[in-house]
Amino acid sequence: MQPAQMAYDRAITVFSPDGRLFQVEYARAAVKRGTTTIGIKFKDGVVLIADKRIKSRLVEPESMEKIFMIDEHIGCATSGLVGDARVLVDYARLIAQIERVTYGERISVEQLVKRISDYKQQYTQYGGVRPFGASLLIAGVDEKGIHLMETDPSGTVMGYKADCIGGGRETVMELFENEYRENMSMEEAIMLALKGIEMVSEDKIENLNIEIGYVVKGGTFTLMGSEEIKEYIKKYKEMKGEE
């Protein structure tokens, strides 16, 4: 332990002399150890892509979920501690349904993200708790438009055109800075996301367990089937000039 850090990481309520909350930083480090998860806005919607990173042939791929439907118009992808992410997804679903029952209308994406972030921020303020070691990429469409938003363990909210959480974030974000374009088609967005995942993965793209979800204007959030995902991977390999 570094001398300047000594004792300041024992509790979430203690700031270090230079204004840092080490427990929050550790939670962010847990997210970086998670699987690569990408969100990209395209012309008519948003697509979420996650690498499940299954290392054993004994694991049933269907038993691992990284992308979830929150409401019919909102979905999210997670990276970090799986249990923490599951609790946040359940909370998000509850908030969305309370809005429907109370007001008879769909919750806005921005309102939902702020409620999740407020919930996460509470776990950085009180003794006896720890921050959630998970980040969420939330994609949705509502009356205000198309949204892709990230919420991290500190409760910070950021909106993005293209974003990555989990392992390899810096590499993938550099790729997006150079190659992301406005008004991409959904296929172009998926091809760019697959390129980013392959860049930071140890395996070839066809050996990865990829999960894809998307939502478009006027539609509902949809989880892509395995055969459709295989077709996109085949197109990606053809684009690269591979057989």
Beta strands, then each sheet from edge to edge (+ up, - down):
strand 1: 37-41
strand 2: 45-51
strand 3: 67-71
strand 4: 74-80
strand 5: 134-142
strand 6: 145-151
strand 7: 157-159
strand 8: 162-165
strand 9: 210-216
strand 10: 222-223
sheet 1: 8+ 1- 2+ 9- 10+
sheet 2: 3+ 4- 5+ 6- 7+
end
